[in-house]
Amino acid sequence: MRVDYREEPCKVALNRVKGMPFDWSLNPYMGCVHRCTFCYVRAFERRADRPSDDRYGTSIRVKVNIAEVLRTELARPSWKGDGVAIGAATDPYQPVEGRYKLTRACLEVLRDARQSFSIITRGPMIVRDVDVLSEASRRADVSVTFSVPTVDDDVWRTTEPGTAPPRQRLRALKTLVDAGVRASVGMAPLLPGLSDHPSSIERVIVAAREAGACGIWANLLYLRPGTREHFLACLQRDWPELLPDYEELYARGRAYLPAAETRPVKDAVRTLAREHGVRDRRRNPLRPPEPDEQLSLLSA
């Protein structure tokens, strides 16, 4: 796949967020080559009149000056130190980070400012920055969530074509936890009929426990316009037998499944996590764990 990388300076680094479990977001890049079929960012692209179909992920904006802008923003007297989430709109550890190192530069700024932050990623490249993350964790509240909705190779390859294997992400998680960084697993999104079966969920939880995950949470798929059209088209191509079920589950343009559908799955995740002993096992963690679903709305 040909990808166009556009080096464009930014005017602001931190973006105010409403209705989420964090106050500010930070995205060193815009656009994502992971091309997950279910990515909720496709809905934002559609709303902004940008491509949300197969063209999404073929043009990446590189905010070459974002670390400098971030340092200026954090130094302002008006900055109150509110929580910052990295990776809300694009993976901060997609392959382009290997060249530009903008995420690492931002982490160094956050560390120096003793600023609390969280990261959500599917990118094992994060282990490169374990030194910065470990030091930042000793200065402020830092957490990392690895998106691992499945360990089934077929489901992973088909729905997350540009990402690293799930078990590679879990090895990265172990590296971070061993270095004292609070790292958890987000099973998001779980896909009805594909990754929400109790046996599939338990396989992820067992693997997360073996990797030393400090916590685990889950969210089910939601389909807003933009994401909906693309995902259902991919479903018709890859698992056509499931299309009628999805059309019924998400009938009349419904984006979110009702609680009657989501609650049993989330309850099963919590129960299995307790049974398998998924909890923060780090030695002398700086701060207690946040609630399991602190980042549950970030189900990219």
Secondary structure in CASP SS format (residue, H / E / C, confidence):
PFRMAT SS
TARGET T0000
AUTHOR 0000-0000-0000
METHOD secondary structure of the structure
MODEL  1
M C 1.00
R C 1.00
V C 1.00
D E 1.00
Y E 1.00
R E 1.00
E E 1.00
E C 1.00
P C 1.00
C C 1.00
K C 1.00
V C 1.00
A C 1.00
L E 1.00
N E 1.00
R E 1.00
V C 1.00
K C 1.00
G C 1.00
M C 1.00
P C 1.00
F C 1.00
D C 1.00
W E 1.00
S E 1.00
L E 1.00
N C 1.00
P C 1.00
Y E 1.00
M E 1.00
G C 1.00
C C 1.00
V C 1.00
H C 1.00
R C 1.00
C C 1.00
T C 1.00
F C 1.00
C C 1.00
Y C 1.00
V H 1.00
R H 1.00
A H 1.00
F H 1.00
E H 1.00
R H 1.00
R H 1.00
A C 1.00
D C 1.00
R C 1.00
P C 1.00
S C 1.00
D C 1.00
D C 1.00
R C 1.00
Y C 1.00
G C 1.00
T C 1.00
S E 1.00
I E 1.00
R E 1.00
V E 1.00
K C 1.00
V C 1.00
N C 1.00
I H 1.00
A H 1.00
E H 1.00
V H 1.00
L H 1.00
R H 1.00
T H 1.00
E H 1.00
L H 1.00
A C 1.00
R C 1.00
P C 1.00
S C 1.00
W C 1.00
K C 1.00
G C 1.00
D C 1.00
G C 1.00
V E 1.00
A E 1.00
I E 1.00
G C 1.00
A C 1.00
A C 1.00
T C 1.00
D C 1.00
P C 1.00
Y C 1.00
Q C 1.00
P C 1.00
V C 1.00
E H 1.00
G H 1.00
R H 1.00
Y H 1.00
K C 1.00
L H 1.00
T H 1.00
R H 1.00
A H 1.00
C H 1.00
L H 1.00
E H 1.00
V H 1.00
L H 1.00
R H 1.00
D H 1.00
A C 1.00
R C 1.00
Q C 1.00
S C 1.00
F E 1.00
S E 1.00
I E 1.00
I E 1.00
T E 1.00
R C 1.00
G C 1.00
P H 1.00
M H 1.00
I H 1.00
V H 1.00
R H 1.00
D H 1.00
V H 1.00
D H 1.00
V H 1.00
L H 1.00
S H 1.00
E H 1.00
A H 1.00
S H 1.00
R H 1.00
R H 1.00
A C 1.00
D C 1.00
V E 1.00
S E 1.00
V E 1.00
T E 1.00
F E 1.00
S E 1.00
V C 1.00
P C 1.00
T C 1.00
V C 1.00
D C 1.00
D H 1.00
D H 1.00
V H 1.00
W H 1.00
R H 1.00
T H 1.00
T H 1.00
E C 1.00
P C 1.00
G C 1.00
T C 1.00
A C 1.00
P C 1.00
P H 1.00
R H 1.00
Q H 1.00
R H 1.00
L H 1.00
R H 1.00
A H 1.00
L H 1.00
K H 1.00
T H 1.00
L H 1.00
V H 1.00
D H 1.00
A C 1.00
G C 1.00
V C 1.00
R E 1.00
A E 1.00
S E 1.00
V E 1.00
G E 1.00
M E 1.00
A E 1.00
P E 1.00
L E 1.00
L C 1.00
P C 1.00
G C 1.00
L C 1.00
S C 1.00
D C 1.00
H C 1.00
P H 1.00
S H 1.00
S H 1.00
I H 1.00
E H 1.00
R H 1.00
V H 1.00
I H 1.00
V H 1.00
A H 1.00
A H 1.00
R H 1.00
E H 1.00
A H 1.00
G C 1.00
A C 1.00
C C 1.00
G C 1.00
I E 1.00
W E 1.00
A E 1.00
N E 1.00
L E 1.00
L C 1.00
Y C 1.00
L C 1.00
R C 1.00
P C 1.00
G C 1.00
T H 1.00
R H 1.00
E H 1.00
H H 1.00
F H 1.00
L H 1.00
A H 1.00
C H 1.00
L H 1.00
Q H 1.00
R H 1.00
D H 1.00
W C 1.00
P H 1.00
E H 1.00
L H 1.00
L H 1.00
P H 1.00
D H 1.00
Y H 1.00
E H 1.00
E H 1.00
L H 1.00
Y C 1.00
A H 1.00
R H 1.00
G H 1.00
R C 1.00
A C 1.00
Y C 1.00
L C 1.00
P C 1.00
A H 1.00
A H 1.00
E H 1.00
T H 1.00
R H 1.00
P H 1.00
V H 1.00
K H 1.00
D H 1.00
A H 1.00
V H 1.00
R H 1.00
T H 1.00
L H 1.00
A H 1.00
R H 1.00
E H 1.00
H C 1.00
G C 1.00
V C 1.00
R C 1.00
D C 1.00
R C 1.00
R C 1.00
R C 1.00
N C 1.00
P C 1.00
L C 1.00
R C 1.00
P C 1.00
P C 1.00
E C 1.00
P C 1.00
D C 1.00
E C 1.00
Q C 1.00
L C 1.00
S C 1.00
L C 1.00
L C 1.00
S C 1.00
A C 1.00
END
